[in-house]
Amino acid sequence: MPLIHRKKPTEKPSEEVADDDSQQKPHESSKTHKKSNGGIEKGKWSCIDSCCWFIGCVCVTWWFLLFLYNAMPASFPQYVTERITGPLPDPPGVKLKKEGLKAKHPVVFIPGIVTGGLELWEGKQCADGLFRKRLWGGTFGEVYKRPLCWVEHMSLDNETGLDPAGIRIRAVSGLVAADYFAPGYFVWAVLIANLAHIGYEEKNMYMAAYDWRLSFQNTEVRDQTLSRMKSNIELMVSTNGGKKAVIVPHSMGVLYFLHFMKWVEAPAPMGGGGGPDWCAKHIKAVMNIGGPFLGVPKAVAGLFSAEAKDVAVARAIAPGFLDTDIFRLQTLQHVMRMTRTWDSTMSMIPKGGDTIWGGVDWSPEKGHICCGKKQKSNETRGEADENSSSKIKPANYGRIISFGKEVAEAPPSEIKNIDFRDAVKGQSIPNHTCGDVWTEYHDMGIAGIKAIAEYKVYTADAVIDLLHYVAPKMMARGAAHFSYGVADDLDDPKYKHHKYWSNPLETKLPNAPEMEIYSLYGVGIPTERAYVYKLNQSPDSCIPFQIFTSAHEEEEESCLKAGVYNVDGDETVPVLSAGFMCAKAWRGKTRYNPSGIKTYVREYNHSPPSNLLEGRGTQSGAHVDIMGNFALIEDIMRVAAGGNGSDIGHDQVHSGIFEWSERIDLKL
């Protein structure tokens, strides 16, 4: 019987082994396998494993910190702060309660632009599930989840300035409408909390919320907001023993209340029919916070190129990023399309023209020396003025827009303007990819864009013509609701039209000699006043102009930083706009203040928080952060509790507002 020999299996070539390994199932490759020596070898650490490990660490750290935050005593942050900086002063409410002050006059808050919440009442299919959810304010979650849907719903009709078909967004009501802009970011909350210490509550505090996107008169046409404000003030006065109300407007709310004071006394149907003595009967004081009485140059930059200082710097750091179609969202183009439908933005275009803001060769703030973020003392500032005035080129603030740094600094005789007003607009545009995000620049053409740049310099008067040229539809709507001039004769019947009511240079204050008007604002922060522009050469951009951030001077005392000429202010409103009316035009009996209402200027020098635990600080002069300024809150509370201007120290001035006001030649 023949022996059957088993054939010894041959080893596979290394190539075949590799092929077999590559065909293994994914889960098999991750299994451990035995080594020849009996040991265990683990699978390799993959990129996915690293990502999961990192995410896990972040989540565990986050939950651990959240646990510590909820476990620690509420007084712990204050304890740490006091250990670093020393004992903190009592909040104004606690301090004044110890002094025996109590609630007396009802208080009405009037929020400004963008700080009031807006919620959805009717929307398109893309907004399903958002009924009565905040589209503005709160967490802004819908901006990230459905950005194009959000932009569509936040925009108004480009022809009427009212609701688009099928969309209704309305202001949130009550104190919660503007106590916090976003979680942890207070607006009115600190003032409300301090007033509560001396006895205030919702029966004698009222938030006059309104849809800040609309023109002032349209808030009455669509929502009857002015009528509801009138009724609420009357109710609060009558239920508080006839004690007149203290009105506290902030930012654009200052202009809104100016409009209200004319509306409430004007006869129906244009006005509220309250009669010529309504304000005298119902208002004790108007305490304006950060009021842009004469507008802000920042509004011009926003309407002209959808940017301001911070946006311009971001565009310089990442050229083309904000202009590019990212995830089908052309950021700046959508911002421009949306904000140009908000008629309220046109209320803050500079008023008074060259008479107030200066011309090509002069400005009221001429000679101002910038001293950095934190204002220096008067002595230090004086030394800086002497030592550096010869080194720093003076800023020509009257040139609100200049095309090129050389033009911004050139003597007036060397500037050759080519008038743009009669330039023929073409249909061709530099970028043909912008059609899905329409702005009025599409109707200008290359010829129109070139004409704008060749005009070189735009003063306050010319800026109005510029905006009419680049955005005629927007400005046509605005012209029906706002005016920017200086009245020759305030008794002219034309000034009874509502479009003049928010311009303090074209209206009279009410006949209320016992009323007081305060201008409360921050100083010591560089604030946008004029801009250096250039043509935007980016192939991705649909906005043909941008701030020229390379126009920059390194010297600390120079006011030209990243294409923006800065002046003293609260980072948004220049001192000139916030203080001029109370410092001069309304001071004493003038044609703008025929009954001699007393006016006061109260400036709060900016002092930033010394450490992160102080949050936004209690001595800030910044436009919104000033709402937590203890000194300002104390001034408001003393007046609400029955005090007047003399009780809080009359004027308090740190800037050159009185000197600058005297340089303005205005008929009084």
Buried (B, 14 or more C-beta within 10 A) or exposed (E): EEEEEEEEEEEEEEEEEEEEEEEEEEEEEEEEEEEEEEEEEEEEEEEEEEEEEEEEEEEEEEEEEEEEEEEEEEEEBBEEBEEEEEEEEEBBBEBBBEEEBEBBBBBBBBBBBBBBBBBBEEBEEEBEEBEEEBBBBBEBEBBEEBBEBBBBBBBBEBEEBBBBEEBEBBBBEEBBBBBBBEEEBBBBBBBBBBBBBBBBEEEBBBBBBBBBBBBBBBBBEBBEBBBBBBEBBBEBBEEBEEBBBBBBBBBBBBBBBBBBBBBBBBEEEBBBBBBEEBBBEBBBBBBBBBBBBBBBBBBBBBBBBBBBBEBBBEBBEEBEBBBBBEEEEBBBBBBBBBBBBBBBBBBBBBBBBBBBBBBBBEBBBBEBBBBEEEBBEEEEEEEBBEEBEEEBEEBBBBBBBBBBBEBBBBEEEEBEEEEBEEBEBBEEBBBEBBEEBBBBBBBBBBEBBBBBBBBBBBBBBBBBBBBBBBBBEBBEBBBBBBBBBBBEEBEEEEBBBBBBBBBBBBBBBBBBEEBBBBBBBBBBBBBBBBBBBBBBEBEBBBBBBBBBBEBBBEEEBBBBBBBBBBBBBBBBBBBBBBBBBBBBBBBEEBBBBBBBBBBBBBBBBBBBBEEEBBBBBBBBBBBBBBBBBBBBBBBBBBBBBBBBBEEBEEBBBBBBBBEBBEEBEBEE
